[in-house]
């Protein structure tokens, strides 16, 4: 049957978004996110960023919306700033930064790395 929320109502349907169609959001969550612009990062950029990392690492979260809001806007902004400052930097700096961002995502998503 259709999943029910604790109060007995039907849960809103989640749809697949992102380049890899692996980000699950309700219509309201998606519309709220794409209307956002936090630190100069659009909601669409944050969704795509999360989609990319999920595809690459297979992350599972209880709430994609929460993970995007708590982590991805900041991560996209930091990556944009790093790319602007460190063009041509040694790969080790980039690898270290991405590892740090992945650690942040692990904490938000409960540490699942399957």
VEXZA-646489 format. One record per residue (C-alpha): residue number from 1; residue in three letters; x, y, z. Coordinates in Angstrom, 1 decimal. Layout:
BEGIN
+------+------+--------+--------+--------+
! resi ! resn !     xx !     yy !     zz !
+------+------+--------+--------+--------+
!  NUM !  Ala !      X !      Y !      Z !
...
+------+------+--------+--------+--------+
***
This chain:
BEGIN
+------+------+--------+--------+--------+
! resi ! resn !     xx !     yy !     zz !
+------+------+--------+--------+--------+
!    1 !  Unk !    0.0 !    0.0 !    0.0 !
!    2 !  Unk !    0.9 !    3.7 !    0.1 !
!    3 !  Unk !    3.2 !    4.6 !    3.0 !
!    4 !  Unk !    1.5 !    6.6 !    5.7 !
!    5 !  Unk !    3.0 !    9.4 !    7.9 !
!    6 !  Unk !    2.7 !    9.1 !   11.7 !
!    7 !  Unk !   -0.6 !   11.0 !   11.6 !
!    8 !  Unk !   -2.1 !    8.7 !    9.0 !
!    9 !  Unk !   -1.8 !   11.0 !    6.0 !
!   10 !  Unk !   -0.3 !    9.8 !    2.7 !
!   11 !  Unk !    3.3 !   11.0 !    2.3 !
!   12 !  Unk !    4.0 !   13.3 !   -0.6 !
!   13 !  Unk !    5.4 !   11.6 !   -3.6 !
!   14 !  Unk !    9.2 !   12.1 !   -4.1 !
!   15 !  Unk !   10.5 !   12.5 !   -7.6 !
!   16 !  Unk !   14.0 !   11.9 !   -9.0 !
!   17 !  Unk !   16.1 !   15.0 !   -9.7 !
!   18 !  Unk !   19.7 !   15.8 !  -10.6 !
!   19 !  Unk !   21.9 !   14.9 !  -13.5 !
!   20 !  Unk !   22.0 !   11.3 !  -12.4 !
!   21 !  Unk !   18.3 !   11.2 !  -11.3 !
!   22 !  Unk !   19.3 !   10.1 !   -7.9 !
!   23 !  Unk !   18.1 !   12.9 !   -5.7 !
!   24 !  Unk !   14.7 !   12.3 !   -4.2 !
!   25 !  Unk !   12.6 !   15.3 !   -3.4 !
!   26 !  Unk !    8.9 !   16.1 !   -3.1 !
!   27 !  Unk !    7.6 !   18.8 !   -5.4 !
!   28 !  Unk !    7.5 !   21.3 !   -2.5 !
!   29 !  Unk !   11.1 !   20.5 !   -1.5 !
!   30 !  Unk !   12.3 !   20.9 !   -5.1 !
!   31 !  Unk !   10.5 !   24.1 !   -5.6 !
!   32 !  Unk !   11.8 !   25.5 !   -2.3 !
!   33 !  Unk !   15.3 !   24.5 !   -3.2 !
!   34 !  Unk !   15.4 !   25.9 !   -6.7 !
!   35 !  Unk !   14.0 !   29.2 !   -5.3 !
!   36 !  Unk !   17.0 !   29.4 !   -2.9 !
!   37 !  Unk !   20.2 !   31.4 !   -3.5 !
!   38 !  Unk !   22.4 !   31.0 !   -0.5 !
!   39 !  Unk !   25.9 !   32.5 !   -0.5 !
!   40 !  Unk !   25.5 !   33.1 !   -4.3 !
!   41 !  Unk !   24.9 !   29.4 !   -4.9 !
!   42 !  Unk !   21.6 !   28.4 !   -6.6 !
!   43 !  Unk !   19.5 !   25.6 !   -5.3 !
!   44 !  Unk !   19.8 !   23.9 !   -8.7 !
!   45 !  Unk !   23.7 !   24.0 !   -8.4 !
!   46 !  Unk !   23.4 !   22.4 !   -4.9 !
!   47 !  Unk !   21.1 !   19.6 !   -6.2 !
!   48 !  Unk !   23.4 !   18.9 !   -9.0 !
!   49 !  Unk !   26.4 !   18.8 !   -6.6 !
!   50 !  Unk !   24.7 !   16.4 !   -4.3 !
!   51 !  Unk !   23.6 !   14.2 !   -7.3 !
!   52 !  Unk !   27.3 !   14.0 !   -8.5 !
!   53 !  Unk !   28.6 !   13.0 !   -5.1 !
!   54 !  Unk !   25.8 !   10.5 !   -4.5 !
!   55 !  Unk !   26.5 !    8.9 !   -7.9 !
!   56 !  Unk !   30.2 !    8.8 !   -7.2 !
!   57 !  Unk !   30.0 !    7.4 !   -3.6 !
!   58 !  Unk !   26.6 !    5.9 !   -3.3 !
!   59 !  Unk !   25.5 !    7.9 !   -0.3 !
!   60 !  Unk !   22.2 !    7.2 !    1.4 !
!   61 !  Unk !   20.4 !    9.8 !    3.5 !
!   62 !  Unk !   17.1 !    9.8 !    5.2 !
!   63 !  Unk !   16.4 !   13.3 !    3.7 !
!   64 !  Unk !   18.1 !   14.5 !    0.6 !
!   65 !  Unk !   16.5 !   17.9 !    1.1 !
!   66 !  Unk !   18.2 !   18.2 !    4.6 !
!   67 !  Unk !   21.5 !   17.0 !    3.3 !
!   68 !  Unk !   21.5 !   19.5 !    0.5 !
!   69 !  Unk !   20.4 !   22.4 !    2.8 !
!   70 !  Unk !   22.9 !   21.5 !    5.5 !
!   71 !  Unk !   25.9 !   20.7 !    3.4 !
!   72 !  Unk !   25.8 !   21.3 !   -0.4 !
!   73 !  Unk !   25.3 !   25.1 !   -0.6 !
!   74 !  Unk !   28.4 !   25.6 !    1.6 !
!   75 !  Unk !   30.4 !   22.9 !   -0.3 !
!   76 !  Unk !   29.6 !   24.4 !   -3.7 !
!   77 !  Unk !   30.6 !   27.9 !   -2.5 !
!   78 !  Unk !   33.8 !   26.6 !   -1.0 !
!   79 !  Unk !   34.7 !   24.7 !   -4.2 !
!   80 !  Unk !   34.0 !   27.8 !   -6.3 !
!   81 !  Unk !   36.2 !   29.9 !   -4.1 !
!   82 !  Unk !   39.0 !   27.3 !   -4.1 !
!   83 !  Unk !   38.8 !   26.9 !   -7.9 !
!   84 !  Unk !   39.1 !   30.7 !   -8.3 !
!   85 !  Unk !   42.1 !   31.0 !   -6.0 !
!   86 !  Unk !   44.0 !   27.8 !   -6.7 !
!   87 !  Unk !   43.9 !   27.4 !  -10.5 !
!   88 !  Unk !   46.8 !   25.2 !  -11.3 !
!   89 !  Unk !   47.3 !   24.0 !   -7.7 !
!   90 !  Unk !   48.9 !   20.6 !   -7.1 !
!   91 !  Unk !   46.4 !   17.7 !   -7.1 !
!   92 !  Unk !   47.2 !   16.9 !   -3.5 !
!   93 !  Unk !   45.5 !   20.1 !   -2.3 !
!   94 !  Unk !   42.4 !   19.3 !   -4.3 !
!   95 !  Unk !   42.3 !   15.7 !   -3.1 !
!   96 !  Unk !   42.7 !   16.9 !    0.5 !
!   97 !  Unk !   39.8 !   19.4 !    0.1 !
!   98 !  Unk !   37.5 !   16.9 !   -1.5 !
!   99 !  Unk !   38.3 !   14.4 !    1.3 !
!  100 !  Unk !   37.3 !   17.1 !    3.8 !
!  101 !  Unk !   34.0 !   17.7 !    1.9 !
!  102 !  Unk !   33.3 !   14.0 !    1.8 !
!  103 !  Unk !   33.9 !   13.8 !    5.6 !
!  104 !  Unk !   31.3 !   16.6 !    6.0 !
!  105 !  Unk !   28.8 !   14.7 !    3.8 !
!  106 !  Unk !   29.4 !   11.5 !    5.8 !
!  107 !  Unk !   28.5 !   13.3 !    9.0 !
!  108 !  Unk !   25.3 !   14.8 !    7.5 !
!  109 !  Unk !   24.2 !   11.5 !    5.9 !
!  110 !  Unk !   25.0 !    9.3 !    9.0 !
!  111 !  Unk !   28.3 !    7.9 !    7.7 !
!  112 !  Unk !   26.9 !    5.4 !    5.2 !
!  113 !  Unk !   29.5 !    4.7 !    2.6 !
!  114 !  Unk !   28.3 !    1.6 !    0.7 !
+------+------+--------+--------+--------+
***
